[in-house]
Amino acid sequence: MQIININSQEQLYSIITRNAKCILFFYTIWCADCSNYENAFIQESRKYNNYGIVFCKINCDLLPVIQFFFDINIRKLPATLFIYNNSIFSAVYGNRPLSLENHCIELANL
C-alpha cells in the first residue's frame, strides 16, 4: 500500500474511520529531521504493506489545524501517531527510526 498524503481533515477522518490501524507522520518540508525520518517511514510502510496498516503523511505547514483532530499539540517534529480503532495507541516524537520500527511491530500484532 502506498503512503497517503492527507489533504484535508475530512480525508483524515474518512481514512481513520474506515481502517483499524493507521500511522500518521506529521512533518514540514523545512525540517531536516523530518526528511531523514521519512526514509525510515517509507521503509516501514513497505515492510508492513500486508498487515492492514494505512500509512499517512501530514504536512503541518499546509494543514496546521489537523493536529488538533486528536486534541494534541505537536511541539516536536517529526511526530508519528499510531492509531488503533480510532484512538491514539502510541506516539513517537523526533527522529527515532528504531522507535518507529518497534511501534510498527506492536501495531501489526494487534
C-alpha positions, -999 to +999 in steps of 0.1 A: +000+000+000+013+034-008+017+063+017-013+086+016-007+123+016-035+139+037-050+169+021-079+177+045-093+169+079-123+152+062-099+129+043-081+120+075-114+113+093-125+090+064-093+070+065-092+066+103-129+055+105-125+030+077-092+015+088-085+000+123-047+006+120-032+038+108+002+055+112+003+093+109+035+111+101+035+148+108+062+168+091+073+200+074+094+204+043+119+227+061+126+202+089+159+183+084+150+156+109+117+151+091+135+145+058+158+119+074+130+102+093+109+100+061+132+073+047+125+051+077+088+058+074+089+047+038+108+015+047+083+006+074+054+012+050+069-013+026+077-038+053+041-037+067+023-035+034+003-066+040-006-060+077-037-038+072-018-007+083-025+026+065+005+049+064-003+087+060+018+118+058+005+152+070+023+184+062+019+207+092+026+238+072-003+231+048-027+217+074-017+233+108-051+227+125-052+190+116-030+182+146-059+193+168-080+165+153-069+143+182-067+172+208-029+171+207-004+199+202+026+187+183+056+206+196+084+184+182+088+172+146+087+147+131+058+133+151+042+099+144+009+088+158-001+052+158-039+048+156-058+017+166-096+016+164-099+054+161-078+062+192-041+070+197-024+038+205+011+053+208+033+082+196+069+089+186+083+124+187+116+133+170+138+114+145+137+080+162+136+053+135+141+024+159+111+035+179+091+038+147+101+002+139+092-011+174+058+006+174+050-007+139+057-042+152+033-037+181+006-022+159+009-050+133+005-076+161-028-062+174 
